[in-house]
């Protein structure tokens, strides 16, 4: 989004998860935040999604994945190389648990 471009409701709602998860650039987040201050229906949706994420986070924090799960997932992850062949991924960036 450029500075001349304003976020409309469809854009704000479509990208709400990115906004809540902190996955936007500073400028994009600023534009969504500005839209939320001007649009009560989108702000209500933002609050609903925030509550849902909190509930899910709380309910999932009590569950722990089996110790072997990460190893199994890593063994099954593959990627396409530049030459079109497949290769196992040996390193994956850990996604923060926001």
Phi and psi restraints in degrees (range 20) as a CNS / XPLOR table:
assign (resid 1 and name C) (resid 2 and name N)
       (resid 2 and name CA) (resid 2 and name C) 1.0 -91.6 20.0 2
assign (resid 2 and name N) (resid 2 and name CA)
       (resid 2 and name C) (resid 3 and name N) 1.0 169.9 20.0 2
assign (resid 2 and name C) (resid 3 and name N)
       (resid 3 and name CA) (resid 3 and name C) 1.0 -64.6 20.0 2
assign (resid 3 and name N) (resid 3 and name CA)
       (resid 3 and name C) (resid 4 and name N) 1.0 -28.0 20.0 2
assign (resid 3 and name C) (resid 4 and name N)
       (resid 4 and name CA) (resid 4 and name C) 1.0 -79.0 20.0 2
assign (resid 4 and name N) (resid 4 and name CA)
       (resid 4 and name C) (resid 5 and name N) 1.0 -15.3 20.0 2
assign (resid 4 and name C) (resid 5 and name N)
       (resid 5 and name CA) (resid 5 and name C) 1.0 -94.6 20.0 2
assign (resid 5 and name N) (resid 5 and name CA)
       (resid 5 and name C) (resid 6 and name N) 1.0 129.9 20.0 2
assign (resid 5 and name C) (resid 6 and name N)
       (resid 6 and name CA) (resid 6 and name C) 1.0 -107.2 20.0 2
assign (resid 6 and name N) (resid 6 and name CA)
       (resid 6 and name C) (resid 7 and name N) 1.0 146.0 20.0 2
assign (resid 6 and name C) (resid 7 and name N)
       (resid 7 and name CA) (resid 7 and name C) 1.0 -76.8 20.0 2
assign (resid 7 and name N) (resid 7 and name CA)
       (resid 7 and name C) (resid 8 and name N) 1.0 132.3 20.0 2
assign (resid 7 and name C) (resid 8 and name N)
       (resid 8 and name CA) (resid 8 and name C) 1.0 -101.5 20.0 2
assign (resid 8 and name N) (resid 8 and name CA)
       (resid 8 and name C) (resid 9 and name N) 1.0 177.3 20.0 2
assign (resid 8 and name C) (resid 9 and name N)
       (resid 9 and name CA) (resid 9 and name C) 1.0 -58.8 20.0 2
assign (resid 9 and name N) (resid 9 and name CA)
       (resid 9 and name C) (resid 10 and name N) 1.0 -44.3 20.0 2
assign (resid 9 and name C) (resid 10 and name N)
       (resid 10 and name CA) (resid 10 and name C) 1.0 -63.0 20.0 2
assign (resid 10 and name N) (resid 10 and name CA)
       (resid 10 and name C) (resid 11 and name N) 1.0 -39.4 20.0 2
assign (resid 10 and name C) (resid 11 and name N)
       (resid 11 and name CA) (resid 11 and name C) 1.0 -67.8 20.0 2
assign (resid 11 and name N) (resid 11 and name CA)
       (resid 11 and name C) (resid 12 and name N) 1.0 -43.8 20.0 2
assign (resid 11 and name C) (resid 12 and name N)
       (resid 12 and name CA) (resid 12 and name C) 1.0 -62.0 20.0 2
assign (resid 12 and name N) (resid 12 and name CA)
       (resid 12 and name C) (resid 13 and name N) 1.0 -44.6 20.0 2
assign (resid 12 and name C) (resid 13 and name N)
       (resid 13 and name CA) (resid 13 and name C) 1.0 -69.9 20.0 2
assign (resid 13 and name N) (resid 13 and name CA)
       (resid 13 and name C) (resid 14 and name N) 1.0 -39.2 20.0 2
assign (resid 13 and name C) (resid 14 and name N)
       (resid 14 and name CA) (resid 14 and name C) 1.0 -63.0 20.0 2
assign (resid 14 and name N) (resid 14 and name CA)
       (resid 14 and name C) (resid 15 and name N) 1.0 -36.4 20.0 2
assign (resid 14 and name C) (resid 15 and name N)
       (resid 15 and name CA) (resid 15 and name C) 1.0 -103.5 20.0 2
assign (resid 15 and name N) (resid 15 and name CA)
       (resid 15 and name C) (resid 16 and name N) 1.0 13.7 20.0 2
assign (resid 15 and name C) (resid 16 and name N)
       (resid 16 and name CA) (resid 16 and name C) 1.0 -58.5 20.0 2
assign (resid 16 and name N) (resid 16 and name CA)
       (resid 16 and name C) (resid 17 and name N) 1.0 -41.4 20.0 2
assign (resid 16 and name C) (resid 17 and name N)
       (resid 17 and name CA) (resid 17 and name C) 1.0 -62.8 20.0 2
assign (resid 17 and name N) (resid 17 and name CA)
       (resid 17 and name C) (resid 18 and name N) 1.0 -41.4 20.0 2
assign (resid 17 and name C) (resid 18 and name N)
       (resid 18 and name CA) (resid 18 and name C) 1.0 -60.2 20.0 2
assign (resid 18 and name N) (resid 18 and name CA)
       (resid 18 and name C) (resid 19 and name N) 1.0 -42.3 20.0 2
assign (resid 18 and name C) (resid 19 and name N)
       (resid 19 and name CA) (resid 19 and name C) 1.0 -63.0 20.0 2
assign (resid 19 and name N) (resid 19 and name CA)
       (resid 19 and name C) (resid 20 and name N) 1.0 -49.6 20.0 2
assign (resid 19 and name C) (resid 20 and name N)
       (resid 20 and name CA) (resid 20 and name C) 1.0 -65.1 20.0 2
assign (resid 20 and name N) (resid 20 and name CA)
       (resid 20 and name C) (resid 21 and name N) 1.0 -31.1 20.0 2
assign (resid 20 and name C) (resid 21 and name N)
       (resid 21 and name CA) (resid 21 and name C) 1.0 -88.9 20.0 2
assign (resid 21 and name N) (resid 21 and name CA)
       (resid 21 and name C) (resid 22 and name N) 1.0 0.2 20.0 2
assign (resid 21 and name C) (resid 22 and name N)
       (resid 22 and name CA) (resid 22 and name C) 1.0 69.1 20.0 2
assign (resid 22 and name N) (resid 22 and name CA)
       (resid 22 and name C) (resid 23 and name N) 1.0 33.2 20.0 2
assign (resid 22 and name C) (resid 23 and name N)
       (resid 23 and name CA) (resid 23 and name C) 1.0 -103.2 20.0 2
assign (resid 23 and name N) (resid 23 and name CA)
       (resid 23 and name C) (resid 24 and name N) 1.0 16.7 20.0 2
assign (resid 23 and name C) (resid 24 and name N)
       (resid 24 and name CA) (resid 24 and name C) 1.0 -107.3 20.0 2
assign (resid 24 and name N) (resid 24 and name CA)
       (resid 24 and name C) (resid 25 and name N) 1.0 160.6 20.0 2
assign (resid 24 and name C) (resid 25 and name N)
       (resid 25 and name CA) (resid 25 and name C) 1.0 -68.5 20.0 2
assign (resid 25 and name N) (resid 25 and name CA)
       (resid 25 and name C) (resid 26 and name N) 1.0 164.5 20.0 2
assign (resid 25 and name C) (resid 26 and name N)
       (resid 26 and name CA) (resid 26 and name C) 1.0 -57.7 20.0 2
assign (resid 26 and name N) (resid 26 and name CA)
       (resid 26 and name C) (resid 27 and name N) 1.0 -43.2 20.0 2
assign (resid 26 and name C) (resid 27 and name N)
       (resid 27 and name CA) (resid 27 and name C) 1.0 -66.5 20.0 2
assign (resid 27 and name N) (resid 27 and name CA)
       (resid 27 and name C) (resid 28 and name N) 1.0 -43.4 20.0 2
assign (resid 27 and name C) (resid 28 and name N)
       (resid 28 and name CA) (resid 28 and name C) 1.0 -62.0 20.0 2
assign (resid 28 and name N) (resid 28 and name CA)
       (resid 28 and name C) (resid 29 and name N) 1.0 -44.1 20.0 2
assign (resid 28 and name C) (resid 29 and name N)
       (resid 29 and name CA) (resid 29 and name C) 1.0 -63.3 20.0 2
assign (resid 29 and name N) (resid 29 and name CA)
       (resid 29 and name C) (resid 30 and name N) 1.0 -38.5 20.0 2
assign (resid 29 and name C) (resid 30 and name N)
       (resid 30 and name CA) (resid 30 and name C) 1.0 -62.7 20.0 2
assign (resid 30 and name N) (resid 30 and name CA)
       (resid 30 and name C) (resid 31 and name N) 1.0 -41.9 20.0 2
assign (resid 30 and name C) (resid 31 and name N)
       (resid 31 and name CA) (resid 31 and name C) 1.0 -65.4 20.0 2
assign (resid 31 and name N) (resid 31 and name CA)
       (resid 31 and name C) (resid 32 and name N) 1.0 -42.4 20.0 2
assign (resid 31 and name C) (resid 32 and name N)
       (resid 32 and name CA) (resid 32 and name C) 1.0 -65.9 20.0 2
assign (resid 32 and name N) (resid 32 and name CA)
       (resid 32 and name C) (resid 33 and name N) 1.0 -43.7 20.0 2
assign (resid 32 and name C) (resid 33 and name N)
       (resid 33 and name CA) (resid 33 and name C) 1.0 -59.5 20.0 2
assign (resid 33 and name N) (resid 33 and name CA)
       (resid 33 and name C) (resid 34 and name N) 1.0 -41.1 20.0 2
assign (resid 33 and name C) (resid 34 and name N)
       (resid 34 and name CA) (resid 34 and name C) 1.0 -62.4 20.0 2
assign (resid 34 and name N) (resid 34 and name CA)
       (resid 34 and name C) (resid 35 and name N) 1.0 -43.6 20.0 2
assign (resid 34 and name C) (resid 35 and name N)
       (resid 35 and name CA) (resid 35 and name C) 1.0 -61.4 20.0 2
assign (resid 35 and name N) (resid 35 and name CA)
       (resid 35 and name C) (resid 36 and name N) 1.0 -42.1 20.0 2
assign (resid 35 and name C) (resid 36 and name N)
       (resid 36 and name CA) (resid 36 and name C) 1.0 -63.3 20.0 2
assign (resid 36 and name N) (resid 36 and name CA)
       (resid 36 and name C) (resid 37 and name N) 1.0 -31.8 20.0 2
assign (resid 36 and name C) (resid 37 and name N)
       (resid 37 and name CA) (resid 37 and name C) 1.0 -72.6 20.0 2
assign (resid 37 and name N) (resid 37 and name CA)
       (resid 37 and name C) (resid 38 and name N) 1.0 -20.3 20.0 2
assign (resid 37 and name C) (resid 38 and name N)
       (resid 38 and name CA) (resid 38 and name C) 1.0 -103.9 20.0 2
assign (resid 38 and name N) (resid 38 and name CA)
       (resid 38 and name C) (resid 39 and name N) 1.0 -8.2 20.0 2
assign (resid 38 and name C) (resid 39 and name N)
       (resid 39 and name CA) (resid 39 and name C) 1.0 -132.1 20.0 2
assign (resid 39 and name N) (resid 39 and name CA)
       (resid 39 and name C) (resid 40 and name N) 1.0 102.9 20.0 2
assign (resid 39 and name C) (resid 40 and name N)
       (resid 40 and name CA) (resid 40 and name C) 1.0 -60.8 20.0 2
assign (resid 40 and name N) (resid 40 and name CA)
       (resid 40 and name C) (resid 41 and name N) 1.0 -43.3 20.0 2
assign (resid 40 and name C) (resid 41 and name N)
       (resid 41 and name CA) (resid 41 and name C) 1.0 -61.7 20.0 2
assign (resid 41 and name N) (resid 41 and name CA)
       (resid 41 and name C) (resid 42 and name N) 1.0 -40.2 20.0 2
assign (resid 41 and name C) (resid 42 and name N)
       (resid 42 and name CA) (resid 42 and name C) 1.0 -69.6 20.0 2
assign (resid 42 and name N) (resid 42 and name CA)
       (resid 42 and name C) (resid 43 and name N) 1.0 -36.4 20.0 2
assign (resid 42 and name C) (resid 43 and name N)
       (resid 43 and name CA) (resid 43 and name C) 1.0 -63.6 20.0 2
assign (resid 43 and name N) (resid 43 and name CA)
       (resid 43 and name C) (resid 44 and name N) 1.0 -40.2 20.0 2
assign (resid 43 and name C) (resid 44 and name N)
       (resid 44 and name CA) (resid 44 and name C) 1.0 -62.1 20.0 2
assign (resid 44 and name N) (resid 44 and name CA)
       (resid 44 and name C) (resid 45 and name N) 1.0 -42.6 20.0 2
assign (resid 44 and name C) (resid 45 and name N)
       (resid 45 and name CA) (resid 45 and name C) 1.0 -64.5 20.0 2
assign (resid 45 and name N) (resid 45 and name CA)
       (resid 45 and name C) (resid 46 and name N) 1.0 -40.7 20.0 2
assign (resid 45 and name C) (resid 46 and name N)
       (resid 46 and name CA) (resid 46 and name C) 1.0 -57.7 20.0 2
assign (resid 46 and name N) (resid 46 and name CA)
       (resid 46 and name C) (resid 47 and name N) 1.0 -46.3 20.0 2
assign (resid 46 and name C) (resid 47 and name N)
       (resid 47 and name CA) (resid 47 and name C) 1.0 -65.1 20.0 2
assign (resid 47 and name N) (resid 47 and name CA)
       (resid 47 and name C) (resid 48 and name N) 1.0 -39.8 20.0 2
assign (resid 47 and name C) (resid 48 and name N)
       (resid 48 and name CA) (resid 48 and name C) 1.0 -61.7 20.0 2
assign (resid 48 and name N) (resid 48 and name CA)
       (resid 48 and name C) (resid 49 and name N) 1.0 -47.9 20.0 2
assign (resid 48 and name C) (resid 49 and name N)
       (resid 49 and name CA) (resid 49 and name C) 1.0 -64.4 20.0 2
assign (resid 49 and name N) (resid 49 and name CA)
       (resid 49 and name C) (resid 50 and name N) 1.0 -35.7 20.0 2
assign (resid 49 and name C) (resid 50 and name N)
       (resid 50 and name CA) (resid 50 and name C) 1.0 -62.9 20.0 2
assign (resid 50 and name N) (resid 50 and name CA)
       (resid 50 and name C) (resid 51 and name N) 1.0 -43.8 20.0 2
assign (resid 50 and name C) (resid 51 and name N)
       (resid 51 and name CA) (resid 51 and name C) 1.0 -63.9 20.0 2
assign (resid 51 and name N) (resid 51 and name CA)
       (resid 51 and name C) (resid 52 and name N) 1.0 -44.2 20.0 2
assign (resid 51 and name C) (resid 52 and name N)
       (resid 52 and name CA) (resid 52 and name C) 1.0 -60.0 20.0 2
assign (resid 52 and name N) (resid 52 and name CA)
       (resid 52 and name C) (resid 53 and name N) 1.0 -45.6 20.0 2
assign (resid 52 and name C) (resid 53 and name N)
       (resid 53 and name CA) (resid 53 and name C) 1.0 -61.0 20.0 2
assign (resid 53 and name N) (resid 53 and name CA)
       (resid 53 and name C) (resid 54 and name N) 1.0 -40.0 20.0 2
assign (resid 53 and name C) (resid 54 and name N)
       (resid 54 and name CA) (resid 54 and name C) 1.0 -65.0 20.0 2
assign (resid 54 and name N) (resid 54 and name CA)
       (resid 54 and name C) (resid 55 and name N) 1.0 -42.5 20.0 2
assign (resid 54 and name C) (resid 55 and name N)
       (resid 55 and name CA) (resid 55 and name C) 1.0 -63.1 20.0 2
assign (resid 55 and name N) (resid 55 and name CA)
       (resid 55 and name C) (resid 56 and name N) 1.0 -45.6 20.0 2
assign (resid 55 and name C) (resid 56 and name N)
       (resid 56 and name CA) (resid 56 and name C) 1.0 -62.7 20.0 2
assign (resid 56 and name N) (resid 56 and name CA)
       (resid 56 and name C) (resid 57 and name N) 1.0 -44.5 20.0 2
assign (resid 56 and name C) (resid 57 and name N)
       (resid 57 and name CA) (resid 57 and name C) 1.0 -60.1 20.0 2
assign (resid 57 and name N) (resid 57 and name CA)
       (resid 57 and name C) (resid 58 and name N) 1.0 -44.2 20.0 2
assign (resid 57 and name C) (resid 58 and name N)
       (resid 58 and name CA) (resid 58 and name C) 1.0 -65.5 20.0 2
assign (resid 58 and name N) (resid 58 and name CA)
       (resid 58 and name C) (resid 59 and name N) 1.0 -44.1 20.0 2
assign (resid 58 and name C) (resid 59 and name N)
       (resid 59 and name CA) (resid 59 and name C) 1.0 -72.1 20.0 2
assign (resid 59 and name N) (resid 59 and name CA)
       (resid 59 and name C) (resid 60 and name N) 1.0 -29.6 20.0 2
assign (resid 59 and name C) (resid 60 and name N)
       (resid 60 and name CA) (resid 60 and name C) 1.0 -84.1 20.0 2
assign (resid 60 and name N) (resid 60 and name CA)
       (resid 60 and name C) (resid 61 and name N) 1.0 -18.5 20.0 2
assign (resid 60 and name C) (resid 61 and name N)
       (resid 61 and name CA) (resid 61 and name C) 1.0 -69.2 20.0 2
assign (resid 61 and name N) (resid 61 and name CA)
       (resid 61 and name C) (resid 62 and name N) 1.0 -18.5 20.0 2
assign (resid 61 and name C) (resid 62 and name N)
       (resid 62 and name CA) (resid 62 and name C) 1.0 -84.1 20.0 2
assign (resid 62 and name N) (resid 62 and name CA)
       (resid 62 and name C) (resid 63 and name N) 1.0 -17.2 20.0 2
assign (resid 62 and name C) (resid 63 and name N)
       (resid 63 and name CA) (resid 63 and name C) 1.0 -94.0 20.0 2
assign (resid 63 and name N) (resid 63 and name CA)
       (resid 63 and name C) (resid 64 and name N) 1.0 133.5 20.0 2
assign (resid 63 and name C) (resid 64 and name N)
       (resid 64 and name CA) (resid 64 and name C) 1.0 -117.6 20.0 2
assign (resid 64 and name N) (resid 64 and name CA)
       (resid 64 and name C) (resid 65 and name N) 1.0 139.4 20.0 2
assign (resid 64 and name C) (resid 65 and name N)
       (resid 65 and name CA) (resid 65 and name C) 1.0 -74.1 20.0 2
assign (resid 65 and name N) (resid 65 and name CA)
       (resid 65 and name C) (resid 66 and name N) 1.0 150.3 20.0 2
assign (resid 65 and name C) (resid 66 and name N)
       (resid 66 and name CA) (resid 66 and name C) 1.0 -58.8 20.0 2
assign (resid 66 and name N) (resid 66 and name CA)
       (resid 66 and name C) (resid 67 and name N) 1.0 145.5 20.0 2
assign (resid 66 and name C) (resid 67 and name N)
       (resid 67 and name CA) (resid 67 and name C) 1.0 -57.2 20.0 2
assign (resid 67 and name N) (resid 67 and name CA)
       (resid 67 and name C) (resid 68 and name N) 1.0 -33.1 20.0 2
assign (resid 67 and name C) (resid 68 and name N)
       (resid 68 and name CA) (resid 68 and name C) 1.0 -80.0 20.0 2
assign (resid 68 and name N) (resid 68 and name CA)
       (resid 68 and name C) (resid 69 and name N) 1.0 -11.7 20.0 2
assign (resid 68 and name C) (resid 69 and name N)
       (resid 69 and name CA) (resid 69 and name C) 1.0 -58.9 20.0 2
assign (resid 69 and name N) (resid 69 and name CA)
       (resid 69 and name C) (resid 70 and name N) 1.0 -49.1 20.0 2
assign (resid 69 and name C) (resid 70 and name N)
       (resid 70 and name CA) (resid 70 and name C) 1.0 -58.4 20.0 2
assign (resid 70 and name N) (resid 70 and name CA)
       (resid 70 and name C) (resid 71 and name N) 1.0 -44.5 20.0 2
assign (resid 70 and name C) (resid 71 and name N)
       (resid 71 and name CA) (resid 71 and name C) 1.0 -61.3 20.0 2
assign (resid 71 and name N) (resid 71 and name CA)
       (resid 71 and name C) (resid 72 and name N) 1.0 -44.9 20.0 2
assign (resid 71 and name C) (resid 72 and name N)
       (resid 72 and name CA) (resid 72 and name C) 1.0 -62.4 20.0 2
assign (resid 72 and name N) (resid 72 and name CA)
       (resid 72 and name C) (resid 73 and name N) 1.0 -44.4 20.0 2
assign (resid 72 and name C) (resid 73 and name N)
       (resid 73 and name CA) (resid 73 and name C) 1.0 -62.7 20.0 2
assign (resid 73 and name N) (resid 73 and name CA)
       (resid 73 and name C) (resid 74 and name N) 1.0 -46.9 20.0 2
assign (resid 73 and name C) (resid 74 and name N)
       (resid 74 and name CA) (resid 74 and name C) 1.0 -61.2 20.0 2
assign (resid 74 and name N) (resid 74 and name CA)
       (resid 74 and name C) (resid 75 and name N) 1.0 -34.4 20.0 2
assign (resid 74 and name C) (resid 75 and name N)
       (resid 75 and name CA) (resid 75 and name C) 1.0 -69.0 20.0 2
assign (resid 75 and name N) (resid 75 and name CA)
       (resid 75 and name C) (resid 76 and name N) 1.0 -27.0 20.0 2
assign (resid 75 and name C) (resid 76 and name N)
       (resid 76 and name CA) (resid 76 and name C) 1.0 -94.7 20.0 2
assign (resid 76 and name N) (resid 76 and name CA)
       (resid 76 and name C) (resid 77 and name N) 1.0 -14.2 20.0 2
assign (resid 76 and name C) (resid 77 and name N)
       (resid 77 and name CA) (resid 77 and name C) 1.0 -75.5 20.0 2
assign (resid 77 and name N) (resid 77 and name CA)
       (resid 77 and name C) (resid 78 and name N) 1.0 131.3 20.0 2
assign (resid 77 and name C) (resid 78 and name N)
       (resid 78 and name CA) (resid 78 and name C) 1.0 -131.5 20.0 2
assign (resid 78 and name N) (resid 78 and name CA)
       (resid 78 and name C) (resid 79 and name N) 1.0 165.2 20.0 2
assign (resid 78 and name C) (resid 79 and name N)
       (resid 79 and name CA) (resid 79 and name C) 1.0 -138.7 20.0 2
assign (resid 79 and name N) (resid 79 and name CA)
       (resid 79 and name C) (resid 80 and name N) 1.0 157.7 20.0 2
assign (resid 79 and name C) (resid 80 and name N)
       (resid 80 and name CA) (resid 80 and name C) 1.0 -91.6 20.0 2
assign (resid 80 and name N) (resid 80 and name CA)
       (resid 80 and name C) (resid 81 and name N) 1.0 126.1 20.0 2
assign (resid 80 and name C) (resid 81 and name N)
       (resid 81 and name CA) (resid 81 and name C) 1.0 -80.1 20.0 2
assign (resid 81 and name N) (resid 81 and name CA)
       (resid 81 and name C) (resid 82 and name N) 1.0 168.0 20.0 2
assign (resid 81 and name C) (resid 82 and name N)
       (resid 82 and name CA) (resid 82 and name C) 1.0 -56.4 20.0 2
assign (resid 82 and name N) (resid 82 and name CA)
       (resid 82 and name C) (resid 83 and name N) 1.0 -33.2 20.0 2
assign (resid 82 and name C) (resid 83 and name N)
       (resid 83 and name CA) (resid 83 and name C) 1.0 -84.9 20.0 2
assign (resid 83 and name N) (resid 83 and name CA)
       (resid 83 and name C) (resid 84 and name N) 1.0 5.3 20.0 2
assign (resid 83 and name C) (resid 84 and name N)
       (resid 84 and name CA) (resid 84 and name C) 1.0 91.4 20.0 2
assign (resid 84 and name N) (resid 84 and name CA)
       (resid 84 and name C) (resid 85 and name N) 1.0 -7.1 20.0 2
assign (resid 84 and name C) (resid 85 and name N)
       (resid 85 and name CA) (resid 85 and name C) 1.0 -82.2 20.0 2
assign (resid 85 and name N) (resid 85 and name CA)
       (resid 85 and name C) (resid 86 and name N) 1.0 166.8 20.0 2
assign (resid 85 and name C) (resid 86 and name N)
       (resid 86 and name CA) (resid 86 and name C) 1.0 -101.5 20.0 2
assign (resid 86 and name N) (resid 86 and name CA)
       (resid 86 and name C) (resid 87 and name N) 1.0 145.3 20.0 2
assign (resid 86 and name C) (resid 87 and name N)
       (resid 87 and name CA) (resid 87 and name C) 1.0 -143.5 20.0 2
assign (resid 87 and name N) (resid 87 and name CA)
       (resid 87 and name C) (resid 88 and name N) 1.0 150.9 20.0 2
assign (resid 87 and name C) (resid 88 and name N)
       (resid 88 and name CA) (resid 88 and name C) 1.0 -71.8 20.0 2
assign (resid 88 and name N) (resid 88 and name CA)
       (resid 88 and name C) (resid 89 and name N) 1.0 143.0 20.0 2
assign (resid 88 and name C) (resid 89 and name N)
       (resid 89 and name CA) (resid 89 and name C) 1.0 -81.0 20.0 2
assign (resid 89 and name N) (resid 89 and name CA)
       (resid 89 and name C) (resid 90 and name N) 1.0 129.3 20.0 2
assign (resid 89 and name C) (resid 90 and name N)
       (resid 90 and name CA) (resid 90 and name C) 1.0 -102.6 20.0 2
assign (resid 90 and name N) (resid 90 and name CA)
       (resid 90 and name C) (resid 91 and name N) 1.0 -15.0 20.0 2
assign (resid 90 and name C) (resid 91 and name N)
       (resid 91 and name CA) (resid 91 and name C) 1.0 -144.9 20.0 2
assign (resid 91 and name N) (resid 91 and name CA)
       (resid 91 and name C) (resid 92 and name N) 1.0 130.2 20.0 2
assign (resid 91 and name C) (resid 92 and name N)
       (resid 92 and name CA) (resid 92 and name C) 1.0 -126.6 20.0 2
assign (resid 92 and name N) (resid 92 and name CA)
       (resid 92 and name C) (resid 93 and name N) 1.0 134.5 20.0 2
assign (resid 92 and name C) (resid 93 and name N)
       (resid 93 and name CA) (resid 93 and name C) 1.0 -69.3 20.0 2
assign (resid 93 and name N) (resid 93 and name CA)
       (resid 93 and name C) (resid 94 and name N) 1.0 130.0 20.0 2
assign (resid 93 and name C) (resid 94 and name N)
       (resid 94 and name CA) (resid 94 and name C) 1.0 -75.7 20.0 2
assign (resid 94 and name N) (resid 94 and name CA)
       (resid 94 and name C) (resid 95 and name N) 1.0 131.1 20.0 2
assign (resid 94 and name C) (resid 95 and name N)
       (resid 95 and name CA) (resid 95 and name C) 1.0 -86.3 20.0 2
assign (resid 95 and name N) (resid 95 and name CA)
       (resid 95 and name C) (resid 96 and name N) 1.0 129.1 20.0 2
assign (resid 95 and name C) (resid 96 and name N)
       (resid 96 and name CA) (resid 96 and name C) 1.0 -66.5 20.0 2
assign (resid 96 and name N) (resid 96 and name CA)
       (resid 96 and name C) (resid 97 and name N) 1.0 148.1 20.0 2
assign (resid 96 and name C) (resid 97 and name N)
       (resid 97 and name CA) (resid 97 and name C) 1.0 -93.0 20.0 2
assign (resid 97 and name N) (resid 97 and name CA)
       (resid 97 and name C) (resid 98 and name N) 1.0 82.9 20.0 2
